[in-house]
Amino acid sequence: MVAPDRLITPEIAKMYGVSLHTVTRRRTQHPEWLDRVDKRGRRKEYDAAAMAAVADFVRRHVERQTVTLEPERLYIAPQLEDTGSGIKAGTIGADLTRGRWPEPDDTDHGVNRRKGKTAMTAMTGRHGYQRRTEGCPPRYADIARRRLTGTQTA
């Protein structure tokens, strides 16, 4: 099969295993995303040759950094947070409640502790999340400014 010269957002979503909404609403609106080349139907087309830039973008903004833990050492949630894995202790508790995090390997003295290998296995399928630290798009910045100052524009 011949590789396409241009890709549309559903093809990009399939390539990276994410939802179409993730690509169209979150990624393409980021300032570092590629400029569209053309349109195919109602979808924006992106240059397939520039997909290396997309791969770099995904690596920087989506993929969680891998952390190596000692496999047999027992960790509590705050220690896992301090490893730089990008997961918070509160997230571990919430995911445990929802059944998305493994049960503790050790519960002596009422403290939930997991072995390093258990925690690394649980974190392999997780995506990273980075909150924007810089300004929001101008449209939203204007709305926020009006709310703060209490002014209305016609």
CNS distance restraints for C-alpha pairs under 8 A (distance, minus, plus):
assign (resid   4 and name CA) (resid  48 and name CA) 6.79 0.50 0.50
assign (resid   5 and name CA) (resid  47 and name CA) 6.37 0.50 0.50
assign (resid   5 and name CA) (resid  48 and name CA) 5.21 0.50 0.50
assign (resid   5 and name CA) (resid  49 and name CA) 7.01 0.50 0.50
assign (resid   6 and name CA) (resid  45 and name CA) 6.00 0.50 0.50
assign (resid   6 and name CA) (resid  46 and name CA) 5.40 0.50 0.50
assign (resid   6 and name CA) (resid  47 and name CA) 4.63 0.50 0.50
assign (resid   6 and name CA) (resid  48 and name CA) 4.68 0.50 0.50
assign (resid   6 and name CA) (resid  49 and name CA) 7.84 0.50 0.50
assign (resid   7 and name CA) (resid  11 and name CA) 6.06 0.50 0.50
assign (resid   7 and name CA) (resid  12 and name CA) 6.66 0.50 0.50
assign (resid   7 and name CA) (resid  45 and name CA) 5.44 0.50 0.50
assign (resid   7 and name CA) (resid  46 and name CA) 5.24 0.50 0.50
assign (resid   7 and name CA) (resid  47 and name CA) 6.43 0.50 0.50
assign (resid   7 and name CA) (resid  48 and name CA) 5.77 0.50 0.50
assign (resid   8 and name CA) (resid  12 and name CA) 6.42 0.50 0.50
assign (resid   8 and name CA) (resid  40 and name CA) 7.40 0.50 0.50
assign (resid   8 and name CA) (resid  43 and name CA) 6.12 0.50 0.50
assign (resid   8 and name CA) (resid  44 and name CA) 5.78 0.50 0.50
assign (resid   8 and name CA) (resid  45 and name CA) 4.62 0.50 0.50
assign (resid   8 and name CA) (resid  46 and name CA) 6.20 0.50 0.50
assign (resid   9 and name CA) (resid  13 and name CA) 6.07 0.50 0.50
assign (resid   9 and name CA) (resid  20 and name CA) 6.84 0.50 0.50
assign (resid   9 and name CA) (resid  23 and name CA) 6.43 0.50 0.50
assign (resid   9 and name CA) (resid  24 and name CA) 6.61 0.50 0.50
assign (resid   9 and name CA) (resid  43 and name CA) 6.88 0.50 0.50
assign (resid   9 and name CA) (resid  44 and name CA) 6.86 0.50 0.50
assign (resid   9 and name CA) (resid  45 and name CA) 7.29 0.50 0.50
assign (resid  10 and name CA) (resid  14 and name CA) 6.18 0.50 0.50
assign (resid  10 and name CA) (resid  20 and name CA) 5.73 0.50 0.50
assign (resid  11 and name CA) (resid  15 and name CA) 6.09 0.50 0.50
assign (resid  12 and name CA) (resid  16 and name CA) 6.37 0.50 0.50
assign (resid  12 and name CA) (resid  23 and name CA) 7.52 0.50 0.50
assign (resid  13 and name CA) (resid  17 and name CA) 5.82 0.50 0.50
assign (resid  13 and name CA) (resid  18 and name CA) 5.07 0.50 0.50
assign (resid  13 and name CA) (resid  19 and name CA) 5.79 0.50 0.50
assign (resid  13 and name CA) (resid  20 and name CA) 5.46 0.50 0.50
assign (resid  13 and name CA) (resid  22 and name CA) 7.75 0.50 0.50
assign (resid  13 and name CA) (resid  23 and name CA) 6.14 0.50 0.50
assign (resid  14 and name CA) (resid  18 and name CA) 6.53 0.50 0.50
assign (resid  14 and name CA) (resid  19 and name CA) 7.69 0.50 0.50
assign (resid  18 and name CA) (resid  22 and name CA) 6.48 0.50 0.50
assign (resid  18 and name CA) (resid  23 and name CA) 7.45 0.50 0.50
assign (resid  19 and name CA) (resid  23 and name CA) 6.81 0.50 0.50
assign (resid  20 and name CA) (resid  24 and name CA) 6.12 0.50 0.50
assign (resid  21 and name CA) (resid  25 and name CA) 5.50 0.50 0.50
assign (resid  21 and name CA) (resid  26 and name CA) 7.30 0.50 0.50
assign (resid  22 and name CA) (resid  26 and name CA) 5.22 0.50 0.50
assign (resid  22 and name CA) (resid  27 and name CA) 6.38 0.50 0.50
assign (resid  23 and name CA) (resid  27 and name CA) 4.88 0.50 0.50
assign (resid  23 and name CA) (resid  28 and name CA) 6.01 0.50 0.50
assign (resid  24 and name CA) (resid  28 and name CA) 5.55 0.50 0.50
assign (resid  24 and name CA) (resid  29 and name CA) 7.51 0.50 0.50
assign (resid  25 and name CA) (resid  29 and name CA) 6.40 0.50 0.50
assign (resid  26 and name CA) (resid  30 and name CA) 6.82 0.50 0.50
assign (resid  27 and name CA) (resid  33 and name CA) 6.79 0.50 0.50
assign (resid  28 and name CA) (resid  33 and name CA) 5.59 0.50 0.50
assign (resid  28 and name CA) (resid  34 and name CA) 7.55 0.50 0.50
assign (resid  29 and name CA) (resid  33 and name CA) 7.08 0.50 0.50
assign (resid  32 and name CA) (resid  57 and name CA) 7.49 0.50 0.50
assign (resid  33 and name CA) (resid  54 and name CA) 7.24 0.50 0.50
assign (resid  33 and name CA) (resid  57 and name CA) 7.37 0.50 0.50
assign (resid  34 and name CA) (resid  46 and name CA) 7.18 0.50 0.50
assign (resid  34 and name CA) (resid  50 and name CA) 7.90 0.50 0.50
assign (resid  34 and name CA) (resid  53 and name CA) 7.63 0.50 0.50
assign (resid  34 and name CA) (resid  54 and name CA) 7.39 0.50 0.50
assign (resid  35 and name CA) (resid  46 and name CA) 7.10 0.50 0.50
assign (resid  36 and name CA) (resid  44 and name CA) 6.06 0.50 0.50
assign (resid  36 and name CA) (resid  45 and name CA) 5.61 0.50 0.50
assign (resid  36 and name CA) (resid  46 and name CA) 4.98 0.50 0.50
assign (resid  36 and name CA) (resid  47 and name CA) 7.50 0.50 0.50
assign (resid  37 and name CA) (resid  44 and name CA) 7.55 0.50 0.50
assign (resid  37 and name CA) (resid  45 and name CA) 5.64 0.50 0.50
assign (resid  37 and name CA) (resid  46 and name CA) 5.34 0.50 0.50
assign (resid  37 and name CA) (resid  47 and name CA) 6.32 0.50 0.50
assign (resid  38 and name CA) (resid  44 and name CA) 6.15 0.50 0.50
assign (resid  38 and name CA) (resid  45 and name CA) 5.08 0.50 0.50
assign (resid  38 and name CA) (resid  46 and name CA) 7.14 0.50 0.50
assign (resid  39 and name CA) (resid  43 and name CA) 5.57 0.50 0.50
assign (resid  39 and name CA) (resid  44 and name CA) 4.50 0.50 0.50
assign (resid  39 and name CA) (resid  45 and name CA) 5.05 0.50 0.50
assign (resid  40 and name CA) (resid  44 and name CA) 6.33 0.50 0.50
assign (resid  40 and name CA) (resid  45 and name CA) 6.23 0.50 0.50
assign (resid  46 and name CA) (resid  50 and name CA) 7.83 0.50 0.50
assign (resid  47 and name CA) (resid  51 and name CA) 7.06 0.50 0.50
assign (resid  50 and name CA) (resid  54 and name CA) 7.05 0.50 0.50
assign (resid  51 and name CA) (resid  55 and name CA) 6.18 0.50 0.50
assign (resid  52 and name CA) (resid  56 and name CA) 6.25 0.50 0.50
assign (resid  53 and name CA) (resid  57 and name CA) 6.14 0.50 0.50
assign (resid  54 and name CA) (resid  58 and name CA) 6.13 0.50 0.50
assign (resid  55 and name CA) (resid  59 and name CA) 6.12 0.50 0.50
assign (resid  56 and name CA) (resid  60 and name CA) 6.19 0.50 0.50
assign (resid  57 and name CA) (resid  61 and name CA) 5.96 0.50 0.50
assign (resid  57 and name CA) (resid  62 and name CA) 7.76 0.50 0.50
assign (resid  58 and name CA) (resid  62 and name CA) 5.00 0.50 0.50
assign (resid  58 and name CA) (resid  63 and name CA) 6.45 0.50 0.50
assign (resid  59 and name CA) (resid  63 and name CA) 5.25 0.50 0.50
assign (resid  61 and name CA) (resid 128 and name CA) 7.07 0.50 0.50
assign (resid  61 and name CA) (resid 129 and name CA) 7.23 0.50 0.50
assign (resid  61 and name CA) (resid 130 and name CA) 6.63 0.50 0.50
assign (resid  62 and name CA) (resid 127 and name CA) 5.97 0.50 0.50
assign (resid  62 and name CA) (resid 128 and name CA) 4.97 0.50 0.50
assign (resid  62 and name CA) (resid 129 and name CA) 6.48 0.50 0.50
assign (resid  62 and name CA) (resid 130 and name CA) 7.88 0.50 0.50
assign (resid  63 and name CA) (resid 127 and name CA) 5.49 0.50 0.50
assign (resid  63 and name CA) (resid 128 and name CA) 5.27 0.50 0.50
assign (resid  64 and name CA) (resid  85 and name CA) 7.38 0.50 0.50
assign (resid  64 and name CA) (resid  86 and name CA) 7.12 0.50 0.50
assign (resid  64 and name CA) (resid 126 and name CA) 6.95 0.50 0.50
assign (resid  64 and name CA) (resid 127 and name CA) 5.46 0.50 0.50
assign (resid  64 and name CA) (resid 128 and name CA) 4.35 0.50 0.50
assign (resid  64 and name CA) (resid 129 and name CA) 7.88 0.50 0.50
assign (resid  65 and name CA) (resid  85 and name CA) 6.33 0.50 0.50
assign (resid  65 and name CA) (resid  86 and name CA) 7.53 0.50 0.50
assign (resid  65 and name CA) (resid 128 and name CA) 7.73 0.50 0.50
assign (resid  66 and name CA) (resid  85 and name CA) 6.67 0.50 0.50
assign (resid  66 and name CA) (resid 124 and name CA) 7.92 0.50 0.50
assign (resid  67 and name CA) (resid  83 and name CA) 7.23 0.50 0.50
assign (resid  67 and name CA) (resid  84 and name CA) 7.21 0.50 0.50
assign (resid  67 and name CA) (resid  85 and name CA) 5.72 0.50 0.50
assign (resid  67 and name CA) (resid 120 and name CA) 7.63 0.50 0.50
assign (resid  68 and name CA) (resid 120 and name CA) 7.51 0.50 0.50
assign (resid  69 and name CA) (resid  73 and name CA) 7.97 0.50 0.50
assign (resid  69 and name CA) (resid 116 and name CA) 5.14 0.50 0.50
assign (resid  69 and name CA) (resid 117 and name CA) 7.11 0.50 0.50
assign (resid  69 and name CA) (resid 120 and name CA) 7.11 0.50 0.50
assign (resid  70 and name CA) (resid 115 and name CA) 7.99 0.50 0.50
assign (resid  70 and name CA) (resid 116 and name CA) 5.34 0.50 0.50
assign (resid  70 and name CA) (resid 117 and name CA) 7.27 0.50 0.50
assign (resid  71 and name CA) (resid 115 and name CA) 6.13 0.50 0.50
assign (resid  71 and name CA) (resid 116 and name CA) 4.27 0.50 0.50
assign (resid  71 and name CA) (resid 117 and name CA) 4.39 0.50 0.50
assign (resid  71 and name CA) (resid 118 and name CA) 7.77 0.50 0.50
assign (resid  72 and name CA) (resid 115 and name CA) 5.39 0.50 0.50
assign (resid  72 and name CA) (resid 116 and name CA) 5.88 0.50 0.50
assign (resid  72 and name CA) (resid 117 and name CA) 6.83 0.50 0.50
assign (resid  73 and name CA) (resid 115 and name CA) 5.39 0.50 0.50
assign (resid  73 and name CA) (resid 116 and name CA) 5.74 0.50 0.50
assign (resid  74 and name CA) (resid 106 and name CA) 7.85 0.50 0.50
assign (resid  74 and name CA) (resid 113 and name CA) 5.57 0.50 0.50
assign (resid  74 and name CA) (resid 114 and name CA) 5.20 0.50 0.50
assign (resid  74 and name CA) (resid 115 and name CA) 4.45 0.50 0.50
assign (resid  74 and name CA) (resid 116 and name CA) 6.36 0.50 0.50
assign (resid  75 and name CA) (resid  79 and name CA) 5.96 0.50 0.50
assign (resid  75 and name CA) (resid  80 and name CA) 6.49 0.50 0.50
assign (resid  75 and name CA) (resid 113 and name CA) 5.18 0.50 0.50
assign (resid  75 and name CA) (resid 114 and name CA) 5.28 0.50 0.50
assign (resid  75 and name CA) (resid 115 and name CA) 6.12 0.50 0.50
assign (resid  75 and name CA) (resid 116 and name CA) 6.67 0.50 0.50
assign (resid  76 and name CA) (resid  80 and name CA) 6.52 0.50 0.50
assign (resid  76 and name CA) (resid 111 and name CA) 7.55 0.50 0.50
assign (resid  76 and name CA) (resid 112 and name CA) 6.26 0.50 0.50
assign (resid  76 and name CA) (resid 113 and name CA) 4.73 0.50 0.50
assign (resid  76 and name CA) (resid 114 and name CA) 6.56 0.50 0.50
assign (resid  77 and name CA) (resid  81 and name CA) 6.31 0.50 0.50
assign (resid  77 and name CA) (resid  88 and name CA) 7.63 0.50 0.50
assign (resid  77 and name CA) (resid  89 and name CA) 4.83 0.50 0.50
assign (resid  77 and name CA) (resid  92 and name CA) 6.76 0.50 0.50
assign (resid  77 and name CA) (resid 112 and name CA) 7.94 0.50 0.50
assign (resid  77 and name CA) (resid 113 and name CA) 7.49 0.50 0.50
assign (resid  78 and name CA) (resid  82 and name CA) 6.26 0.50 0.50
assign (resid  78 and name CA) (resid  88 and name CA) 7.41 0.50 0.50
assign (resid  78 and name CA) (resid  89 and name CA) 5.32 0.50 0.50
assign (resid  79 and name CA) (resid  83 and name CA) 6.45 0.50 0.50
assign (resid  80 and name CA) (resid  84 and name CA) 7.66 0.50 0.50
assign (resid  80 and name CA) (resid  85 and name CA) 7.09 0.50 0.50
assign (resid  80 and name CA) (resid  87 and name CA) 7.36 0.50 0.50
assign (resid  80 and name CA) (resid  88 and name CA) 7.70 0.50 0.50
assign (resid  80 and name CA) (resid  89 and name CA) 7.33 0.50 0.50
assign (resid  81 and name CA) (resid  85 and name CA) 6.55 0.50 0.50
assign (resid  81 and name CA) (resid  86 and name CA) 6.77 0.50 0.50
assign (resid  81 and name CA) (resid  87 and name CA) 5.57 0.50 0.50
assign (resid  81 and name CA) (resid  88 and name CA) 5.02 0.50 0.50
assign (resid  81 and name CA) (resid  89 and name CA) 5.85 0.50 0.50
assign (resid  86 and name CA) (resid 128 and name CA) 7.10 0.50 0.50
assign (resid  87 and name CA) (resid  91 and name CA) 6.63 0.50 0.50
assign (resid  87 and name CA) (resid  92 and name CA) 7.39 0.50 0.50
assign (resid  88 and name CA) (resid  92 and name CA) 6.53 0.50 0.50
assign (resid  89 and name CA) (resid  93 and name CA) 6.43 0.50 0.50
assign (resid  90 and name CA) (resid  94 and name CA) 6.15 0.50 0.50
assign (resid  91 and name CA) (resid  95 and name CA) 5.93 0.50 0.50
assign (resid  92 and name CA) (resid  96 and name CA) 6.00 0.50 0.50
assign (resid  92 and name CA) (resid 101 and name CA) 6.73 0.50 0.50
assign (resid  93 and name CA) (resid  97 and name CA) 6.31 0.50 0.50
assign (resid  94 and name CA) (resid  98 and name CA) 6.39 0.50 0.50
assign (resid  95 and name CA) (resid  99 and name CA) 6.02 0.50 0.50
assign (resid  95 and name CA) (resid 100 and name CA) 4.84 0.50 0.50
assign (resid  95 and name CA) (resid 101 and name CA) 5.25 0.50 0.50
assign (resid  96 and name CA) (resid 100 and name CA) 5.76 0.50 0.50
assign (resid  96 and name CA) (resid 101 and name CA) 4.62 0.50 0.50
assign (resid  96 and name CA) (resid 102 and name CA) 6.70 0.50 0.50
assign (resid  96 and name CA) (resid 103 and name CA) 7.10 0.50 0.50
assign (resid 101 and name CA) (resid 122 and name CA) 6.37 0.50 0.50
assign (resid 102 and name CA) (resid 118 and name CA) 7.39 0.50 0.50
assign (resid 102 and name CA) (resid 119 and name CA) 7.96 0.50 0.50
assign (resid 102 and name CA) (resid 122 and name CA) 6.95 0.50 0.50
assign (resid 103 and name CA) (resid 114 and name CA) 7.90 0.50 0.50
assign (resid 104 and name CA) (resid 112 and name CA) 5.42 0.50 0.50
assign (resid 104 and name CA) (resid 113 and name CA) 5.37 0.50 0.50
assign (resid 104 and name CA) (resid 114 and name CA) 4.98 0.50 0.50
assign (resid 105 and name CA) (resid 112 and name CA) 7.58 0.50 0.50
assign (resid 105 and name CA) (resid 113 and name CA) 6.01 0.50 0.50
assign (resid 105 and name CA) (resid 114 and name CA) 4.88 0.50 0.50
assign (resid 105 and name CA) (resid 115 and name CA) 6.40 0.50 0.50
assign (resid 106 and name CA) (resid 111 and name CA) 7.69 0.50 0.50
assign (resid 106 and name CA) (resid 112 and name CA) 6.11 0.50 0.50
assign (resid 106 and name CA) (resid 113 and name CA) 5.17 0.50 0.50
assign (resid 106 and name CA) (resid 114 and name CA) 6.46 0.50 0.50
assign (resid 107 and name CA) (resid 111 and name CA) 5.13 0.50 0.50
assign (resid 107 and name CA) (resid 112 and name CA) 4.79 0.50 0.50
assign (resid 107 and name CA) (resid 113 and name CA) 6.24 0.50 0.50
assign (resid 108 and name CA) (resid 112 and name CA) 7.58 0.50 0.50
assign (resid 114 and name CA) (resid 118 and name CA) 6.27 0.50 0.50
assign (resid 114 and name CA) (resid 119 and name CA) 6.45 0.50 0.50
assign (resid 115 and name CA) (resid 119 and name CA) 6.43 0.50 0.50
assign (resid 116 and name CA) (resid 120 and name CA) 6.10 0.50 0.50
assign (resid 117 and name CA) (resid 121 and name CA) 6.10 0.50 0.50
assign (resid 118 and name CA) (resid 122 and name CA) 6.29 0.50 0.50
assign (resid 119 and name CA) (resid 123 and name CA) 6.23 0.50 0.50
assign (resid 120 and name CA) (resid 124 and name CA) 6.26 0.50 0.50
assign (resid 122 and name CA) (resid 126 and name CA) 7.83 0.50 0.50
assign (resid 132 and name CA) (resid 136 and name CA) 7.66 0.50 0.50
assign (resid 135 and name CA) (resid 141 and name CA) 7.35 0.50 0.50
assign (resid 136 and name CA) (resid 140 and name CA) 6.26 0.50 0.50
assign (resid 136 and name CA) (resid 141 and name CA) 5.80 0.50 0.50
assign (resid 137 and name CA) (resid 141 and name CA) 6.09 0.50 0.50
assign (resid 138 and name CA) (resid 142 and name CA) 6.06 0.50 0.50
assign (resid 139 and name CA) (resid 143 and name CA) 6.55 0.50 0.50
assign (resid 140 and name CA) (resid 144 and name CA) 6.13 0.50 0.50
assign (resid 141 and name CA) (resid 145 and name CA) 6.06 0.50 0.50
assign (resid 142 and name CA) (resid 146 and name CA) 6.21 0.50 0.50
assign (resid 143 and name CA) (resid 147 and name CA) 6.29 0.50 0.50
assign (resid 144 and name CA) (resid 148 and name CA) 6.22 0.50 0.50
assign (resid 145 and name CA) (resid 149 and name CA) 6.14 0.50 0.50
assign (resid 146 and name CA) (resid 150 and name CA) 5.51 0.50 0.50
assign (resid 146 and name CA) (resid 151 and name CA) 5.11 0.50 0.50
assign (resid 146 and name CA) (resid 152 and name CA) 6.24 0.50 0.50
assign (resid 147 and name CA) (resid 151 and name CA) 7.01 0.50 0.50
